[in-house]
Amino acid sequence: MRIGSKQKNAVLSPSARWKDRFHRTGLLGELSIFVSRPTFDLLRRNDKKGTTTYEAVKEFIELIRDHGSGSVAERCLLNNLSGLRLDSDEYMLFAIGPFNVETEMNKASKGLMIHLETDDEDKKASVEEINVRDHFHNLDAHKPLDEDGWNACKEVFEKLYPATQDQINPDAYDLAAARLLPSEPLVNEDYNQTTFRQFLLRQFNEVRLHDDSNKVNVEQVRAIDMYDYSKSTLLNLSGRPGTGKSTILHILVCEALLQKGPIRGERRLLYLATTVELLREAKNEIRGLLEYVYKANPVQRKSSLEKIDFVTEEDLYTRAPSSSDASIQNRKALTKVLKEIRQGVAFTTHEQKWDYWTDEKNLDTLQRILRNFVYGVFGSPSEFCNWIPRGKDDREIRKRFEQPFNLLRPFDEKLAKDAGSEDLTSDIDALYFWDPDFSDLKLAAKRVRNLCHLLEVPGGLRDYLIDLKLKKMTGLWDPSGLIHRDAHEFSFHNLTEDDEFKIRTQTTGWDGIFIDESQDFSIKTLSTLLTIFSNRGPHRKENFNPFTFVAVGDEYQTIRGTLFQGGMLHINKLITDWMKILVSESIDSMHTLSENLPLPQKKSLRANYRNFEQAVEAINKIVQLMREIAQKKGKKRAIKLNEYDVQRTGVIARIPTEASDNDDNIAGWEETLRILSVQLKNKFDQKKGEVDLKVTMIFPHEEFTSIKQIEDGLSRILEWGLNKRIETIVSDMLEFIKHQREVAERGQKDLIDAKERDDDVL
């Protein structure tokens, strides 16, 4: 069943605008062109093979466009599919179809799948001339271009292929991996091979959307169609790599700019990402979507992009941190500080209280608490310590940690309990950010008090961390602390007339906020975006225009280590807590500051474009084990299992042991490990590997934080009694890693010796 097929205005939905994106002019009639994954990758290459592929595919598309006839070397009709093979001196081009692609396309609902093989010498003479376009147009499309049509496509391909079947690349007829070819740009006179290749490198070319409820990846379509700017959509999307979340975010940015409704053409958007590279990529993707999906002309594209402010977290600081100060994220800097504390006079007095938190083996825990909770929620150590109950009653500390609180105003207990609708009741407690393990109440309370002591007493971390409350602006810093420090400057300080970005924070704010990699931004950063940068609040003149907020992230990976928590429900709760504050700050009894703001929606994207069934099955077992390990330690983790989006061939295999007699398996592993070994060495030589190998090795080790642990993992694999050919390669990899570690250690020792010699001279 197609989603929206019976809806009167289905064509107006955001996902409907995605359809026919490269086939809107009727250039090829009802045909849309899909290319195999290997052919798509060849078109992206900047070498002779890439040029050959580009010219061959372009010539074929022009043949269809012009109703021309081509010399066909082989043809067949099988399983309601027709197959043609066109030969040249440098390549063979296979065309199979028509497939039924009406769940992906509207007008161009007959799909033609093409695949190119280069450098093949086994050619046949052409047997007949065929008008390719008419040939496929005159056939009915029955098979879908997905796993249901896979077997039929494979049989046709095998009939057309001039060599034996074991020479056929399975990716040639992998319909799930096929990509829509931008045929209109391909024959556009304004494009050449270079500009077309650059266009293909954009991410949105990777995504295929089926509005079919029987397909797993229909969730991507539903996520897009959840968005309605006029209704102030507040959306929290999460998903693992390959689920299309960034592309969905870019599509929704375009929707926010272009959807009909209030202040269309005047809406201002804020786009936040972790790095300048991600911002550059996002801007390029959005520009491409505006041009090819939304058909915006150059003037419209320029005007739309000018209404988006692309920023990193660093752009939100009014003053950059001192170059002499390091981030708390810097393990070496924090380790050095803890070492200085342990060597200081104060440590002698407070050793019992400070010993645990200054011990280097607890560094990861301390770092995570400082980033996620102390700075991430409160913005400063002093604010955090004031929130912790004083006195000797351990139960009060446990009560404070287990009691829900307002994430924007942790000290306001009234807001946490009730302020308006029950739907806005906050149920996030401190255990979400730090669980001291109150199964041992006395020990847990002691750890909490001792951390506060270390943060408050001179000689401890108090002397080394920035703290707005203490007006201490130097020391180890965290982005959340800097934003907490600078938030009042955005709102209350006089700003220069040409400082347009900061002036907007004081006047209209932004009508939409979009966040990529949301797992890397703390509660303090996100709350500042809502309170200071949104178009809602008591400091705004106009509070009733729509406001939209979209965050996408992956709860299982992090760049900055800010929050690694399944579900990312804190984003939804942060929004509802902000809405409660808006209600409490309203002075108009008829209209609150949260007028027309709906409750935030949460959607997890599970269908992965880059996975296959065997990999998902194996990884889900590992995820299940992770969940069980966490539960045994008393940790509650909302870890979800993954799904593959379509049927795809893949292999999960154990490395062959000495007893193995499967020579093909051994040879396959030998080739794979040799390529992996070369890539490993190229990484250290800072050279790009020639082969992009898609392989994952699972080591028998719980956690990796150093090269030495990778050595241990490889050593344990060698203990399995491997096949001798495989053992040789693994041993070579192990020796190489050992050598690299020893080189690094010698270099570090030389630096220390040199510093000591310099100190002696001084």
Secondary structure, DSSP 4 states (H G I P E B T S, - for coil): -BTTTT-TTGGGSTTGGGTTTT--S-TTTTEEEEE-HHHHHHHT--SHHHHHHHHHHHHHHHHHHTT-EEEESEEEEETTEEEEEEE-SSEEEEEEEEEE-TTT-SS--EEEEEEEEES--------EEEEHHHHHHTSPP-SBSSGGGHHHHHHHHHHH-SS-GGGS-GGGG-GGG-EE--HHHHT-TT--HHHHHHHHTSGGGG-----BTTSTTHHHHHHHHT--GGGT-EEEEEE-TTS-HHHHHHHHHHHHHHSSSTTTTT--EEEEESSHHHHHHHHHHHHHHHHHTS---HHHHHHHHHTEEEEEGGGG-SSPPPTT--BTT-HHHHHHHHHHHHHSHHHHHHHHHHHHHHSGGGHHHHHHHIIIIIITTTSSHHHHHHHSPPSS-HHHHHHHHHS---SS-TT-HHHHH-SS-GGG-----GGGT----TTSHHHHHHHHHHHHHHHHSTTSGGGTB-BTTTTB--SBB-HHHHHHHHHHHHHHS---TT-HHHHHHHTT-BSEEEEESGGGS-HHHHHHIIIIIBS-STT-S---S--EEEEEE-TT--SS-S---TT-HHHHHHHHHHHHHHHHH---SSS-TTTTPPPPEEEEE-EETT--HHHHHHHHHHHHHHHHHHHHTT----PPPPEESS-------PPPBTT---HHHHHHHHHHHHHHHHHHHHHHTT---SS--------S-S---SHHHHHHHHHHHHTT-B-HHHHHHHHHHHHHHHHHHHHHHHHHHHHHHHHHHHHHH-
